[in-house]
Amino acid sequence: MKKALYLVLKNVDNTYEALESLKASGFNATIISSESLRHALEEENEDKHFFTLRHLDLHDIHESLFCLFVVDDNRVEELKKLIRSHTENFEKVKGFMFTSSISDYEGSI
């Protein structure tokens, strides 16, 4: 069975290193640049875009990242442990995560 792990991280200097570590451990995700409702209403509306890890080097992202991981059920705890470690339990890199079961999955990724 597959699970979806949703992760939101504040964009700080250590965010890139945390994501690189997850990638090195064999995990992949879809990453969407995001911002809080408060900031979205305070600033001019800008185009939102999807991007990959290599775009993080460009530092052309908003205040936070939304990451969607689709992983085998038996690897979820490993992923969560890595995230906790690299964010120092969300103290070093602010954010949150949660999981949900995927009842119907098709694909090759």
C-alpha positions in Angstrom: 0.0 0.0 0.0 1.1 3.6 -0.7 0.9 6.6 1.6 1.0 10.3 0.9 3.2 12.3 3.2 2.5 16.0 3.1 5.3 18.3 4.3 5.4 22.1 4.6 8.7 23.7 5.3 9.6 27.3 5.9 12.2 28.4 3.3 15.4 29.0 5.2 19.0 28.3 4.6 18.8 24.7 5.9 15.8 23.7 3.8 17.8 22.9 0.8 20.2 20.6 2.8 17.3 18.8 4.4 15.7 18.1 1.0 19.0 17.0 -0.5 19.4 14.5 2.3 15.9 13.1 1.7 16.8 12.8 -2.0 20.1 11.0 -1.1 18.1 8.5 0.9 16.1 7.6 -2.1 12.9 9.7 -1.6 11.4 11.9 -4.2 8.6 14.5 -4.0 6.6 17.0 -5.9 7.5 20.4 -4.5 5.3 23.5 -4.9 6.4 27.0 -3.9 3.9 28.4 -1.4 3.2 31.2 1.0 0.9 31.8 3.9 -2.5 33.4 3.4 -1.4 36.4 5.4 1.6 37.0 3.1 -0.4 36.3 0.0 -2.9 39.0 0.9 -0.2 41.5 1.9 1.9 41.2 -1.3 1.0 41.5 -4.9 -0.3 38.4 -6.5 2.6 36.6 -8.3 2.5 33.6 -10.5 2.8 30.3 -8.6 4.8 27.5 -10.2 5.8 23.9 -9.8 9.5 23.1 -9.7 12.1 20.5 -8.8 14.9 20.3 -6.3 17.4 21.8 -8.8 15.3 25.0 -8.8 16.0 25.5 -5.1 19.5 26.5 -6.1 18.0 29.5 -7.9 16.4 30.7 -4.6 13.5 31.8 -6.7 10.8 30.5 -4.3 8.4 31.9 -1.9 8.4 31.8 1.9 7.6 28.1 2.2 7.5 24.8 0.3 4.8 22.3 0.0 6.1 18.8 -0.6 4.1 15.7 -1.6 5.8 12.4 -1.1 4.2 9.1 -2.3 5.9 6.3 -0.5 5.5 2.6 0.3 3.8 2.1 3.6 6.9 0.3 5.0 9.1 3.4 4.4 6.9 6.1 5.9 8.4 5.9 9.4 11.9 6.1 7.8 10.9 9.3 5.9 9.3 10.9 9.0 12.4 10.1 11.1 14.7 11.7 8.5 12.5 14.8 8.3 12.4 15.1 12.1 16.2 14.7 12.2 17.0 17.3 9.4 14.5 19.8 10.8 15.5 19.1 14.4 11.8 18.3 15.1 10.8 21.4 13.2 12.8 23.8 15.4 15.7 24.4 13.0 13.5 24.4 9.9 9.9 25.4 10.8 7.0 23.4 9.3 4.8 20.4 9.7 3.9 17.0 8.2 1.1 14.6 8.1 0.2 11.4 6.2 -2.8 9.8 4.6 -3.4 6.4 3.1 -3.8 6.1 -0.7 -6.5 3.6 -1.4 -6.2 3.7 -5.2 -2.8 4.2 -6.7 -1.8 3.8 -10.4 1.5 4.9 -11.9 5.1 4.2 -12.5 6.8 6.8 -10.3 
